[in-house]
Amino acid sequence: MATKLPPLPSISEIVRMYKLKARKQLSQNFLLDMNLTKKIVKAAGNISDGYVCEIGPGPGGISRSILEKDVRGLAVIEKDKRFIPSLQMLGDAGGGKMKIYHGDILQYDMDDVFPSEIKNKWEDEPPNLHLIGNLPFNVSTPLIIKLLHAISERRGPWKHGRVNLTLTFQEEVGYRMSVPPGDKERCRLSVMCQHLCHVDTKFIIPGSAFVPAPKVNVAVVTFNPLKKPLISQPFKLVEKVARHTFHYKQKMVRKGIETLFPPDMPELTAKMFELSEVNPNLKPINLTNEEIGRLCHVYNYICEQHPYILSYDYRSPQMKDFVRKARQIEMDKIEQQIILGPSEMTESKIAPENNT
């Protein structure tokens, strides 16, 4: 259902009225074509009678297309104060359905962007709540990692259920998010997105459609959270294993896995591949999500045996002294305990998981 808004200046006219210029340092690119803003909103699915949170509305092109869909409420989060007056004008035309929040989305607490009474169980159908945004290129990757972290812990917007996202990215970044194993563009981002969401690139917008025109095209990507993540380990652990796995992307996977452990503990790298049954000679791009999941489970097991390993960072110059002290603490604890015997890792700890 469409809602007829009162007559308003076009987005191009608003940009001129308020003397709005895209700031290069904020990676701003305005989308002035209302046909394209409507297409982005359509990609989010049926939002009528629902609630939407828009990230980075800028002069309000997508916001206007959202309000025209007869939503019950729209919350917009904008970092640049210059856009607030034009958004207020749009909010007035929207009959009070629109709330404007000023803040940096990378730091913003999104706990209250949706009404608390609207909530579905995680296993049920997604609630009629949506996140939509035309993201500046300089925040798109760190932001999706932040949002995926929140999805994994079912907090923020995702305390309401499996809220869907519709966001824009540089075309190559959007492509990496959904590529299968074996693709040369597969990377850490591919794993992190796919283990928590079904990812779908809906369409590509040519760079020439934006003002100023970027040198790359833009992908409109949807994320539908899975009922069960592919890897049932904490987000930060999965992210760390994925990051190290792809650290030496063109070399064998064991080169990246080695950096998870102190260099004088090669037996832990060997244990990773022995228990996970992953071929250490594969290239990282050829690993399936299930194989990366097995590596995560084994890494978690090793960290349970040697807790300091989880904090180990091979790039830190202080790590050598940190590891020495941590080992000494570990040995002191062992000496104070009654040794009952070695514990072996059971197959259940590394068994493949089924996703629904």
Salt bridges, closest charged atoms under 4 A:
ASP70 OD1 - LYS97 NZ 3.20
ASP80 OD2 - ARG82 NH2 2.79
ASP104 OD2 - LYS79 NZ 3.77
GLU153 OE2 - HIS149 NE2 2.94
GLU153 OE1 - ARG155 NE 2.62
GLU172 OE2 - ARG176 NH2 3.74
GLU185 OE1 - ARG176 NE 3.09
ASP200 OD2 - LYS202 NZ 3.26
GLU239 OE2 - ARG188 NH1 2.62
GLU239 OE1 - ARG243 NH2 3.00
GLU258 OE2 - ARG254 NH1 3.81
ASP264 OD1 - ARG327 NH2 2.91
GLU290 OE1 - ARG294 NH1 2.57
GLU304 OE1 - LYS349 NZ 3.93
ASP313 OD1 - ARG315 NE 3.14
ASP321 OD1 - ARG324 NH2 2.68
ASP321 OD2 - LYS325 NZ 3.36
GLU330 OE1 - HIS306 ND1 3.15
GLU353 OE2 - HIS297 NE2 2.60
